[in-house]
Amino acid sequence: MSVDTMASNELFVQSQGYLVSEMNGEKVMLSIENGKYYNLGQIGGRVWELIESPASIQDVVDRLVAEYVIEPEDCQRQVRQFLQQLKAEGLIQAGKE
């Protein structure tokens, strides 16, 4: 699925099976299944927190725009790209509302 085909009514939620910790203000994760390490960074870590419960792209964008200085269109694009990367790695699951 490309970034452009991610539906606005899709809900994204964290996949299970990862040890998550904070290191120097950034979220880092370790996959229990494959031993792979991920550094989500500070903002990526915030996105991770926002999808602890199922959330739409717009839900995430609205929260980030309220918390950070970023234009909504730029935020939307970057969140879509980030979620696509997480999905490709199996770190999140997507479903419809």
Order of alpha helices (4+ residues) and beta strands (2+ residues): beta-beta-beta-beta-alpha-beta-alpha-alpha-beta
